[in-house]
Every structure is written in structure tokens, then in C-alpha cells.
């Protein structure tokens, strides 16, 4: 599965003011992630997991190694596309990815691949500036430009309000845990 080519020109990478700013106006640039950004994407994904799932450092380390291998292969195959929000000085402060996930054929869906928004993370100091919203909107634009009719995701308690504002709604998915996990129910960062 390769990433389909866009039917429209991609969005530019110009610096633009964030949509909500708590401090003096900061400017951020949204750019496409490359394989050179894999360490950052792994670090951001780990930060996401540390805030929503209680696990040991060893479990996080093992997940980082597995995700790095998995994501590298899919980025090379053009099955994952990511975006990184950078501050004016070039510091990466937020990221998110779309994985072209195999999906079963069903009525009303086109093809057997569905874009899946994942690994959304914003550095704590830069939250509330609209960066997750900008990445989400870019993922929506990117998916529409390639003819997809649905964009899927699993939302944490933190992300649900952002996704709801962008038109996402909860579906019928259910889950049965077959092994005990220490999952946070309240969404608060775990204590160290």
C-alpha cells in the first residue's frame, strides 16, 4: 500500500500564528515528517503513552523499540505520513501521523485501506495553542485530497474535545481486554 498522490496541491509550510495563544503570539510551521524525524515521533508517541497508560520504564522502552521498527518500515513503504509543528527557532513541539490501515471491505467505504490518525502529541509547554487542531485539520485535508471517505482514530480523554470540534463522532467499536492492563481511567498523568 503506497500513499496515494494528492489531487490537490499540498499545504505550504509557512509560519502562521497558532489558533489559540495564551502567551505573546507564537508562530509555528507545520511540515511533513521524514525518516530523519523518527526519533522525535517515537519520543512523542512515548510521551502520549506515559500520559494515558501506566506501564514500567521497561515496557515503554520495549514499546519504543517495536514502534520504531514498525513505523520505519511503514514510512519507507509510504503507509505512514506524519506532520510536525515547529516553533520559529525550528524546535519540534507537536506531531501526529496518519497510518494507511488495512480495513475490511464494507458498504459505503471505498477500498480496503482506511487512514487512521495516531500518535498525536504536543509538548506540555505548547499545549492550548491549537497545534493538535492544525495537525488534525492537515490530516483531514490530506485524506480528503486522496479520495478517502473516512478518517479513523482512537481518542484519549485529552483529544476527544479537539476531534469533536473537527467533526469526529464516536462509533460502535467495543473492546474486551484479554490480559490485565494498568490503564488510566481518569486521564491524568501517572505519578512517578
Secondary structure by P-SEA (a helix, b strand, c coil): ccccccccccccccccccccccccbbbbbbbbbcccaaaaaaaaaaaaaaacccccaaaaaaaaaaaaaaaaaaaaaccccbbbbbccccccccccccccccccccccccccbbbbbccccccccccccaaaaaaaaaaaaaaaaacccbbbbbbccccaaaaaaacccccbbbbbbccccccccccccccc
